[in-house]
């Protein structure tokens, strides 16, 4: 006949954990850096990645619309057109893909010239319109250079940061490759033996 246990099994007490050796130090967890509210607001903005052609078309279309609105609302005021050209230059340089960064400072002046068509005020056919655009570009050269400089600086900073990230990734891969060779070999040997 079977006998049943009347008493539940007893748990054995665990031995107390020994304190850490004197040579081991605990490192506090890194504290998160406080991000300024301006950066948080900028991160919420759309962040499309345009090709070089797409960025050029974006800049040209935007500047043409700005030129038409400037002619309609402000009677072709060059100051309004020039001031609005600067953020368009910055957005073009920020939104272009990293592979096409070189196109941002090239497409921005072309977009500026295309956008001056409505505000140049040329008369007398194609020749008169062309001379009016050339004159408008000469008069507004400061805005043109400023916007091109903004696009060039933003594109250069993005390129330098991309090169730094690539170098950092290469360094990590090199370190992991140097230390990971033995780990991979042991893992393969352990997997094959069992």
C-alpha positions in Angstrom: 0.0 0.0 0.0 1.2 3.5 -0.8 1.9 6.1 1.8 1.3 9.7 1.0 3.3 12.6 2.3 1.7 14.4 5.0 4.1 17.3 5.2 5.0 19.6 2.3 8.6 19.6 1.1 10.8 22.0 3.0 12.8 24.6 1.1 16.4 24.8 2.0 17.6 28.3 3.0 19.9 29.9 0.5 23.3 30.9 1.7 23.7 34.6 2.2 25.3 36.5 -0.7 28.9 37.4 0.0 29.8 41.1 -0.3 31.7 42.2 -3.4 35.4 41.9 -3.3 37.3 45.1 -2.5 38.7 45.4 -6.1 35.2 45.6 -7.7 33.6 49.0 -8.0 30.0 49.7 -8.9 29.6 52.3 -11.6 26.6 54.4 -11.4 24.2 54.3 -14.4 24.8 57.2 -16.7 22.3 60.0 -16.3 20.4 61.1 -19.3 21.3 64.5 -20.7 18.5 67.1 -20.6 17.6 68.0 -24.1 16.6 71.7 -24.8 13.0 72.3 -25.7 14.0 73.8 -29.1 15.7 70.5 -30.1 12.6 68.5 -29.0 10.5 70.8 -31.2 12.8 70.4 -34.2 12.8 66.6 -33.8 9.0 66.6 -34.2 9.1 68.4 -37.5 8.9 66.3 -40.7 12.2 64.8 -41.7 11.8 63.7 -45.3 14.8 62.4 -47.3 14.8 63.8 -50.8 17.0 62.8 -53.6 19.3 65.4 -55.2 16.7 65.9 -58.0 13.9 66.0 -55.5 15.6 68.6 -53.3 16.2 70.7 -56.4 12.6 70.5 -57.5 11.4 71.2 -53.9 13.6 74.4 -53.7 12.7 75.6 -57.2 8.9 75.0 -56.8 8.9 76.6 -53.3 10.9 79.7 -54.5 8.6 80.1 -57.5 5.5 80.0 -55.3 7.2 82.5 -52.9 8.0 84.7 -55.9 4.4 84.6 -57.1 3.1 85.3 -53.6 5.6 88.1 -53.2 4.5 89.7 -56.5 0.9 89.3 -55.6 1.0 90.5 -51.9 4.0 92.7 -51.6 4.4 94.0 -55.2 7.6 92.1 -55.8 9.5 93.3 -52.7 13.1 91.9 -52.9 13.6 91.9 -49.1 10.6 89.6 -48.5 11.9 87.2 -51.3 15.4 87.2 -49.9 14.4 86.6 -46.3 12.2 83.7 -47.3 15.0 82.2 -49.4 17.1 81.6 -46.3 14.8 79.0 -44.6 14.2 77.3 -48.0 17.9 76.9 -48.4 18.3 75.5 -44.9 15.4 73.0 -45.4 16.8 71.9 -48.8 20.1 71.1 -47.2 18.5 69.4 -44.2 16.1 67.3 -46.2 18.4 66.0 -48.9 19.7 62.4 -48.5 23.2 62.1 -47.2 24.3 60.4 -50.5 23.2 63.6 -52.4 24.5 66.3 -50.0 26.6 67.9 -52.7 23.5 68.8 -54.7 22.1 71.1 -52.0 24.5 74.1 -52.5 24.1 73.6 -56.3 20.4 73.5 -56.5 19.6 76.3 -54.2 21.0 79.2 -56.4 19.2 77.7 -59.4 16.0 77.7 -57.4 16.7 81.4 -56.4 17.1 82.3 -60.1 13.9 80.4 -61.1 11.9 82.1 -58.3 12.9 85.6 -59.5 10.9 85.1 -62.7 7.6 86.5 -61.3 9.2 89.4 -59.3 11.8 90.6 -61.9 9.3 92.7 -63.8 10.7 92.3 -67.2 8.9 93.5 -70.3 9.5 93.2 -74.1 9.6 89.5 -74.7 12.3 86.9 -73.9 15.2 89.3 -74.1 13.6 91.8 -71.7 12.6 89.1 -69.2 16.1 87.6 -69.3 17.7 91.0 -68.6 15.3 91.6 -65.8 16.2 88.3 -64.2 19.9 89.0 -64.5 19.5 92.4 -63.0 17.4 91.0 -60.1 20.1 88.4 -59.5 22.8 91.1 -59.5 20.8 93.3 -57.1 20.0 90.5 -54.7 23.4 88.8 -54.8 23.7 89.1 -51.0 20.6 87.0 -50.4 21.8 84.5 -53.0 25.2 84.1 -51.5 23.8 84.0 -48.0 21.3 81.2 -48.8 24.0 79.3 -50.7 26.4 79.6 -47.8 23.7 78.3 -45.4 23.0 75.3 -47.6 26.8 74.7 -48.0 27.5 74.9 -44.3 24.6 72.6 -43.3 25.5 70.1 -46.0 29.2 70.1 -44.9 28.3 69.6 -41.2 26.0 66.7 -42.1 28.7 65.2 -44.2 31.3 65.5 -41.4 28.9 63.9 -38.9 28.2 61.1 -41.3 31.9 60.4 -41.8 32.4 60.4 -38.0 29.5 57.9 -37.5 31.0 55.7 -40.2 34.4 55.8 -38.6 32.9 55.1 -35.2 31.0 52.1 -36.6 34.2 50.8 -38.2 36.1 51.2 -34.9 33.4 49.2 -33.1 33.4 46.5 -35.8 37.2 46.3 -35.6 37.2 46.0 -31.8 34.3 43.4 -31.9 36.1 41.5 -34.7 39.3 41.3 -32.7 37.6 40.1 -29.5 34.8 38.2 -31.1 37.0 35.8 -33.0 37.7 33.6 -30.0 34.1 33.8 -28.9 32.8 32.6 -32.2 35.3 29.7 -32.3 34.4 28.6 -28.9 30.7 28.7 -29.7 31.1 26.7 -32.8 33.3 24.1 -31.1 30.8 23.9 -28.2 27.9 23.5 -30.6 29.7 20.8 -32.6 30.6 18.8 -29.6 27.1 18.4 -28.1 
